[in-house]
Amino acid sequence: MIINLAFLGKMVFEDPLGKSKAPLAFIPYINGLVSKDFENQSKNNSFNYGGDAKIPIGNGLNLDLTLNPDFSQVEVDDQIVNLTRFEIRLPEKRQFFIQNSDLFSNYGDSRDGRPFFSRRIGKSPSGYPSLNTNEYSNQPLNTTILGAVKISGKTNNGWSIGLLESMTSDEFAKISDGQNTREELVEPQTNYIVARIQKDYNDSNSYVGGILTNTRRFNLDENLDFLHKNAFSTGIDFKHQWNNKDYFFDGKIIMSKVEGSKESIARTQNSIVHLFQRVDADHVSVDENRTSLTGTGGTFNIGKQAGGNWTYNVGFDWYSPELELNDIGYLKQADNKIQALNVSYRTLKPTKNFRSIEIGFEQFSTYDFEGNHNRTQYSLNSFLTFKNNFKIRSTAAHKPKIFINTYLRGGPRWRFSEENYFGSWLISDTRKKFTYTIGMLYSKA
């Protein structure tokens, strides 16, 4: 049986002098929960209160505050079965973190990493309790966000500013054998800081920016000694555009340092992101006496992004073996270098038979820091839209070299056979009530 009592209100205060374009807004809430588990004959009563506030502080900046935020009405994540070796990066859906999120995320994704991933704040607890015989536990689903403050906006003279700080609480699992109860810490109190700044130049055709992040954990128990005590990253980025923004050159450089116990650093070295224990790797090895790791990463791209039928770009990414961003960012795989080339053609006006024609060619190669050439792929894609809004999508690829360092999770590089595939699909007019897609895919390895 569950009884849920809630109150949600909103108060908006207009500026009587008219100096502020945005009103002050306060949204308090009270939430009570009474539940009973008849199977275990246990009761759970809770009472929560908190609220959000938005306060304009002038010159294009806003101050957002949240105290014990209520995310009960946030859209739930889609159910995904992860059959890969890597963590799935789910989208942010919480309003507090979505608002002005572009100021923090416009440092941008490189192809497999980013320094700030807001879903880390309020995530599921990292630890699991140690249970004795006949014991069961009630594990918290998420970490409680005690409060957060955010300053964000863009000033009249071209400065984009973002500052976010959030504190999460200790989280305990409640353990019982039916008669006796106890608690065990499964997530320590943690402070998160993200600072982002960017300055526009050259009539907004160019900018230079920077980012800084820090994750600090307090009171780590022995059972949570596998977590980093401190994680820090800092980076700079830039972009220059010319010829009416048709052409561009951009780049990002990031540096990270994580500190913790010998157990936490050894765990990081052995994780799927790093795999220092790989049996055929001569350039990395697990050092169980280390208490910190320092790495770098970045990306550079140059090309033509608009103006005419043709666009193209060439880029290069790197993630050094010791780069680690996953305390408050996202990093899929370290020890990786990626070279990429993209060329595309598109019609700017309808032709006799087509509304639009898009054709693209992509090529990329990957290497590790030992110099192994792990992968090369060439692909060709086309998207033809007929006058009746039917479409034909086609794709073809040639993969002459495929080695994967992570496939055996610490074993040697895994070699796949050369692969070629081709696919084509007919897509009906998506404006109609009844739509369909017919196609085929052929692959040969």
C-alpha positions as CSV (number, residue, x, y, z in Angstrom):
1,M,0.0,0.0,0.0
2,I,1.4,3.4,-0.9
3,I,-0.1,6.8,0.1
4,N,1.6,9.8,-1.6
5,L,0.7,13.3,-0.6
6,A,2.3,16.2,-2.5
7,F,2.1,20.0,-2.9
8,L,3.7,21.9,-5.7
9,G,3.4,25.6,-6.1
10,K,4.9,28.4,-8.2
11,M,5.5,32.0,-7.3
12,V,6.6,34.5,-9.9
13,F,7.6,38.1,-9.0
14,E,7.8,40.7,-11.7
15,D,10.4,43.5,-11.4
16,P,8.3,46.7,-10.7
17,L,10.9,48.9,-12.1
18,G,11.1,47.0,-15.4
19,K,14.9,46.7,-15.2
20,S,14.9,42.9,-15.5
21,K,13.6,41.2,-18.6
22,A,13.1,37.9,-16.8
23,P,10.9,37.5,-13.7
24,L,12.0,36.0,-10.4
25,A,10.5,32.5,-10.0
26,F,10.2,30.3,-7.0
27,I,8.8,26.7,-7.1
28,P,8.5,25.0,-3.7
29,Y,7.3,21.5,-3.1
30,I,6.3,19.2,-0.3
31,N,6.1,15.5,-0.8
32,G,5.1,12.8,1.7
33,L,5.2,9.0,1.1
34,V,3.8,6.2,3.2
35,S,4.4,2.7,2.0
36,K,4.3,-0.9,3.3
37,D,5.9,-4.0,2.0
38,F,3.6,-6.9,2.9
39,E,6.1,-9.5,1.8
40,N,8.8,-8.4,4.3
41,Q,6.3,-6.7,6.7
42,S,8.3,-3.5,6.5
43,K,7.1,0.1,6.5
44,N,8.7,3.1,4.9
45,N,7.6,6.6,5.7
46,S,9.3,9.6,4.2
47,F,8.7,13.4,4.0
48,N,10.6,15.6,1.6
49,Y,10.5,19.3,0.9
50,G,12.5,21.6,-1.3
51,G,12.2,23.9,-4.2
52,D,13.8,25.7,-7.2
53,A,14.4,29.4,-7.9
54,K,15.5,31.4,-10.9
55,I,16.9,34.9,-10.3
56,P,18.1,37.3,-13.0
57,I,21.3,38.9,-11.9
58,G,21.8,41.4,-14.8
59,N,23.8,41.6,-18.0
60,G,22.3,38.5,-19.5
61,L,23.1,36.2,-16.5
62,N,20.7,34.1,-14.4
63,L,21.1,32.4,-11.0
64,D,19.4,29.1,-10.7
65,L,19.1,27.4,-7.3
66,T,17.7,24.1,-6.3
67,L,17.3,22.6,-2.8
68,N,16.7,18.9,-2.4
69,P,15.2,18.8,-6.0
70,D,12.2,16.7,-6.8
71,F,12.7,14.8,-10.0
72,S,9.6,12.5,-9.6
73,Q,7.9,14.0,-12.7
74,V,11.0,13.6,-15.0
75,E,10.5,11.4,-17.9
76,V,12.0,7.9,-17.3
77,D,14.7,6.5,-19.4
78,D,14.0,4.1,-22.2
79,Q,14.7,0.5,-21.3
80,I,17.9,-0.5,-23.0
81,V,19.7,-3.9,-23.0
82,N,23.4,-3.1,-23.2
83,L,25.2,-5.9,-25.1
84,T,28.3,-3.8,-25.5
85,R,31.4,-3.6,-23.4
86,F,30.9,0.1,-22.7
87,E,28.7,2.3,-20.6
88,I,25.6,3.8,-22.3
89,R,25.4,7.5,-22.3
90,L,21.8,8.4,-21.5
91,P,20.3,11.8,-22.3
92,E,19.7,14.4,-19.6
93,K,16.0,15.0,-18.9
94,R,16.1,16.9,-15.6
95,Q,15.0,20.5,-16.1
96,F,17.6,22.1,-13.8
97,F,20.4,20.6,-15.8
98,I,18.8,21.1,-19.2
99,Q,18.3,24.9,-18.8
100,N,21.2,26.7,-20.5
101,S,23.0,23.4,-20.8
102,D,24.5,24.5,-24.1
103,L,26.8,26.9,-22.2
104,F,28.4,23.8,-20.5
105,S,28.2,21.3,-23.3
106,N,29.4,23.6,-26.1
107,Y,32.9,22.7,-25.2
108,G,31.5,19.9,-27.2
109,D,31.8,16.2,-27.8
110,S,34.9,14.8,-29.4
111,R,34.0,11.5,-31.0
112,D,34.2,9.5,-27.8
113,G,34.6,11.8,-24.8
114,R,33.4,15.0,-23.1
115,P,34.6,16.6,-19.8
116,F,31.0,17.2,-18.4
117,F,28.2,14.7,-18.3
118,S,25.5,16.0,-16.0
119,R,24.0,12.5,-15.4
120,R,26.9,11.8,-13.1
121,I,25.3,14.1,-10.5
122,G,22.6,12.2,-8.7
123,K,23.6,8.9,-10.2
124,S,23.0,5.4,-8.7
125,P,25.2,4.6,-5.8
126,S,28.6,3.1,-6.7
127,G,28.8,0.6,-3.9
128,Y,26.9,-2.5,-2.7
129,P,26.6,-3.6,0.9
130,S,28.3,-6.8,2.2
131,L,25.5,-9.1,3.4
132,N,25.7,-11.9,5.9
133,T,23.6,-15.1,5.8
134,N,19.8,-14.4,5.7
135,E,20.3,-10.7,5.3
136,Y,18.6,-8.6,2.6
137,S,19.2,-4.9,1.7
138,N,17.2,-1.9,0.6
139,Q,19.5,-0.1,-1.9
140,P,18.9,3.5,-2.8
141,L,18.1,3.9,-6.5
142,N,19.8,7.3,-6.8
143,T,22.0,9.7,-4.9
144,T,20.2,12.5,-3.2
145,I,21.1,16.0,-4.5
146,L,21.2,18.2,-1.4
147,G,21.4,21.3,-3.4
148,A,22.8,22.9,-6.5
149,V,23.6,26.4,-7.8
150,K,24.1,27.5,-11.4
151,I,25.1,30.9,-12.9
152,S,24.7,30.9,-16.7
153,G,24.2,33.3,-19.5
154,K,25.8,35.5,-22.2
155,T,26.7,39.1,-21.6
156,N,26.3,41.9,-24.0
157,N,30.0,42.1,-24.8
158,G,30.3,38.4,-25.9
159,W,31.2,36.6,-22.8
160,S,29.4,33.2,-22.2
161,I,29.7,32.2,-18.6
162,G,28.6,29.0,-16.8
163,L,29.3,28.0,-13.3
164,L,27.7,24.9,-11.6
165,E,28.2,23.5,-8.2
166,S,26.2,20.6,-6.7
167,M,26.5,18.6,-3.4
168,T,25.1,15.1,-3.0
169,S,24.6,13.3,0.3
170,D,25.9,10.2,1.9
171,E,23.7,7.3,0.8
172,F,23.2,4.2,3.0
173,A,21.8,0.8,2.2
174,K,19.4,-0.5,4.9
175,I,20.2,-4.1,5.8
176,S,18.0,-6.5,7.8
177,D,17.7,-10.2,8.7
178,G,14.1,-9.8,9.7
179,Q,14.9,-9.0,13.3
180,N,18.0,-6.7,13.4
181,T,18.8,-3.8,11.1
182,R,21.9,-1.9,10.2
183,E,23.2,0.5,7.6
184,E,26.1,0.5,5.3
185,L,27.5,3.4,3.2
186,V,27.2,2.9,-0.5
187,E,27.9,6.4,-1.8
188,P,29.9,9.1,-0.1
189,Q,29.1,12.8,0.1
190,T,30.4,14.4,-3.1
191,N,30.9,17.9,-4.3
192,Y,30.8,18.6,-8.1
193,I,32.0,21.8,-9.7
194,V,31.9,22.8,-13.4
195,A,33.1,26.2,-14.7
196,R,32.9,27.2,-18.3
197,I,33.8,30.5,-20.0
198,Q,33.9,31.5,-23.7
199,K,34.6,34.8,-25.5
200,D,33.4,35.7,-29.0
201,Y,35.6,37.6,-31.3
202,N,35.5,38.8,-34.9
203,D,31.8,39.5,-35.1
204,S,31.0,36.1,-33.5
205,N,33.0,34.4,-36.3
206,S,35.6,33.2,-33.7
207,Y,35.7,32.3,-30.1
208,V,38.2,31.1,-27.4
209,G,37.0,29.2,-24.3
210,G,37.9,27.1,-21.4
211,I,36.4,24.6,-19.0
212,L,37.3,23.3,-15.5
213,T,35.7,20.4,-13.6
214,N,36.3,18.9,-10.1
215,T,34.8,16.0,-8.3
216,R,35.6,15.7,-4.6
217,R,34.4,12.8,-2.4
218,F,34.4,12.9,1.4
219,N,34.6,10.3,4.2
220,L,35.4,7.3,2.0
221,D,34.8,4.1,4.0
222,E,37.0,1.0,3.4
223,N,34.2,-0.6,1.3
224,L,34.2,2.5,-1.0
225,D,38.0,2.8,-1.3
226,F,37.7,1.9,-5.0
227,L,36.4,5.4,-5.8
228,H,38.6,8.3,-6.6
229,K,38.9,10.8,-3.8
230,N,39.6,13.7,-6.2
231,A,39.2,14.1,-9.9
232,F,40.2,17.2,-11.9
233,S,40.1,18.2,-15.5
234,T,40.7,21.4,-17.4
235,G,40.6,22.3,-21.1
236,I,40.7,25.0,-23.7
237,D,38.9,25.2,-27.0
238,F,38.7,27.6,-30.0
239,K,36.9,28.0,-33.3
240,H,37.6,30.3,-36.2
241,Q,35.3,30.8,-39.2
242,W,35.8,32.8,-42.3
243,N,34.3,33.6,-45.7
244,N,30.7,34.1,-44.3
245,K,31.3,31.1,-41.9
246,D,31.6,28.7,-44.9
247,Y,35.0,27.5,-43.7
248,F,36.1,26.6,-40.1
249,F,39.0,25.5,-38.0
250,D,38.4,24.3,-34.4
251,G,40.2,22.5,-31.7
252,K,39.9,21.3,-28.1
253,I,42.6,20.1,-25.6
254,I,41.8,18.5,-22.3
255,M,43.9,17.4,-19.3
256,S,42.8,15.2,-16.4
257,K,44.2,14.1,-13.1
258,V,42.5,11.6,-10.7
259,E,43.8,10.8,-7.2
260,G,42.8,8.1,-4.7
261,S,43.9,5.0,-2.9
262,K,46.1,2.4,-4.5
263,E,43.0,0.2,-5.0
264,S,41.0,3.0,-6.8
265,I,43.9,3.8,-9.2
266,A,44.5,0.0,-9.9
267,R,40.8,-0.4,-10.6
268,T,40.9,2.5,-13.1
269,Q,43.9,1.0,-14.8
270,N,42.1,-2.4,-15.2
271,S,38.8,-0.9,-16.3
272,I,37.3,-1.4,-19.8
273,V,38.2,2.2,-20.6
274,H,41.9,1.7,-20.0
275,L,42.9,-2.0,-19.9
276,F,46.5,-1.5,-18.8
277,Q,46.6,-5.3,-18.1
278,R,46.4,-6.2,-21.8
279,V,48.8,-9.1,-22.4
280,D,50.2,-7.8,-25.7
281,A,50.6,-4.1,-24.7
282,D,54.2,-3.0,-24.2
283,H,53.5,0.7,-23.7
284,V,51.2,0.3,-20.6
285,S,51.1,-1.9,-17.5
286,V,49.3,-2.0,-14.2
287,D,51.2,-0.4,-11.3
288,E,49.4,-1.3,-8.1
289,N,51.4,1.3,-6.1
290,R,50.2,4.4,-8.0
291,T,47.8,6.8,-6.3
292,S,47.2,9.1,-9.3
293,L,46.9,9.2,-13.1
294,T,47.4,12.1,-15.4
295,G,46.3,12.2,-19.1
296,T,45.5,14.4,-22.0
297,G,43.1,14.4,-25.0
298,G,41.9,16.6,-27.7
299,T,40.6,17.1,-31.2
300,F,41.3,19.3,-34.2
301,N,39.1,19.8,-37.3
302,I,39.3,21.9,-40.4
303,G,36.9,22.1,-43.4
304,K,34.1,23.7,-45.2
305,Q,30.7,23.6,-43.5
306,A,28.4,25.7,-45.7
307,G,28.2,27.7,-48.9
308,G,27.6,25.6,-52.1
309,N,26.9,22.0,-52.9
310,W,30.1,20.6,-51.4
311,T,31.1,20.4,-47.7
312,Y,34.1,18.5,-46.2
313,N,36.3,18.3,-43.2
314,V,39.3,16.4,-41.8
315,G,39.9,15.8,-38.2
316,F,42.1,14.1,-35.6
317,D,41.3,13.0,-32.0
318,W,43.5,11.5,-29.3
319,Y,42.9,10.1,-25.8
320,S,46.1,9.2,-24.0
321,P,46.2,6.0,-21.9
322,E,45.9,7.8,-18.6
323,L,43.1,10.2,-19.5
324,E,40.2,9.7,-17.2
325,L,37.0,11.8,-17.3
326,N,34.3,9.5,-15.9
327,D,33.9,11.0,-12.5
328,I,31.9,13.9,-13.9
329,G,32.4,13.5,-17.7
330,Y,32.2,10.7,-20.2
331,L,35.1,8.8,-21.8
332,K,34.4,5.7,-23.8
333,Q,37.9,4.5,-24.5
334,A,41.4,5.9,-23.7
335,D,44.6,4.9,-25.5
336,N,43.1,5.8,-28.8
337,K,43.9,8.0,-31.8
338,I,41.3,8.7,-34.5
339,Q,41.8,10.2,-38.0
340,A,38.6,11.1,-39.9
341,L,37.7,12.5,-43.3
342,N,34.2,13.5,-44.5
343,V,33.1,14.7,-47.9
344,S,29.4,15.4,-48.8
345,Y,27.4,16.7,-51.8
346,R,23.8,18.0,-51.6
347,T,21.5,19.8,-54.1
348,L,20.4,23.2,-53.1
349,K,17.3,23.3,-55.4
350,P,14.9,20.6,-56.5
351,T,15.7,18.8,-59.8
352,K,13.4,17.3,-62.4
353,N,12.8,14.1,-60.4
354,F,14.1,14.8,-56.8
355,R,13.3,17.3,-54.1
356,S,16.8,16.8,-52.8
357,I,19.9,14.6,-53.2
358,E,22.5,14.0,-50.5
359,I,25.6,11.9,-51.0
360,G,28.4,11.5,-48.4
361,F,31.8,9.8,-48.2
362,E,33.4,9.0,-44.9
363,Q,36.8,7.5,-44.0
364,F,38.4,6.9,-40.6
365,S,41.4,5.1,-39.1
366,T,42.2,4.3,-35.5
367,Y,45.5,3.7,-33.7
368,D,46.7,3.1,-30.1
369,F,49.6,4.8,-28.4
370,E,51.8,1.8,-29.1
371,G,51.5,2.6,-32.8
372,N,49.2,-0.3,-33.7
373,H,46.9,0.4,-36.7
374,N,43.7,-1.0,-35.4
375,R,41.0,0.0,-37.9
376,T,40.3,1.6,-41.3
377,Q,36.8,2.0,-42.8
378,Y,35.4,3.6,-46.0
379,S,31.7,4.2,-46.3
380,L,29.4,5.8,-48.9
381,N,25.9,7.0,-48.0
382,S,23.1,8.5,-50.1
383,F,19.7,9.9,-49.4
384,L,17.4,10.6,-52.3
385,T,14.0,12.4,-51.8
386,F,11.5,12.1,-54.7
387,K,8.9,14.8,-55.6
388,N,6.2,12.6,-53.9
389,N,8.3,12.6,-50.7
390,F,9.2,8.9,-51.0
391,K,12.9,8.4,-50.1
392,I,15.6,5.9,-50.9
393,R,18.5,5.6,-48.4
394,S,21.5,3.6,-49.4
395,T,24.8,2.8,-47.6
396,A,27.9,0.8,-48.4
397,A,31.2,0.2,-46.5
398,H,34.5,-1.4,-46.9
399,K,36.5,-2.4,-43.8
400,P,39.9,-3.7,-44.8
401,K,41.4,-3.7,-41.3
402,I,39.6,-4.5,-38.0
403,F,41.5,-5.0,-34.7
404,I,39.8,-4.3,-31.4
405,N,41.9,-3.9,-28.2
406,T,38.9,-4.2,-25.8
407,Y,37.2,-7.2,-27.2
408,L,38.8,-9.7,-24.9
409,R,38.7,-7.3,-21.9
410,G,42.4,-7.5,-21.2
411,G,43.4,-10.3,-23.6
412,P,45.4,-9.6,-26.9
413,R,44.1,-7.5,-29.8
414,W,41.3,-9.3,-31.5
415,R,41.4,-9.5,-35.3
416,F,38.3,-9.6,-37.4
417,S,38.2,-10.6,-41.1
418,E,37.8,-7.9,-43.7
419,E,34.2,-6.9,-44.0
420,N,32.0,-5.3,-46.8
421,Y,28.3,-4.5,-46.7
422,F,25.7,-2.8,-48.7
423,G,22.1,-1.8,-47.8
424,S,19.2,0.1,-49.4
425,W,15.8,1.0,-48.1
426,L,12.6,2.5,-49.7
427,I,10.9,4.8,-47.2
428,S,7.3,6.0,-47.8
429,D,5.9,9.5,-47.3
430,T,6.2,10.0,-43.6
431,R,3.5,12.7,-43.7
432,K,0.9,10.0,-44.3
433,K,-1.0,8.1,-41.6
434,F,0.2,4.8,-42.9
435,T,4.0,4.6,-43.6
436,Y,6.3,1.7,-44.4
437,T,10.0,0.9,-45.0
438,I,11.2,-1.9,-47.3
439,G,14.9,-2.7,-47.6
440,M,17.7,-5.1,-47.6
441,L,21.2,-5.4,-46.1
442,Y,24.0,-7.6,-47.4
443,S,27.2,-8.2,-45.5
444,K,30.2,-10.3,-46.4
445,A,33.2,-11.0,-44.1
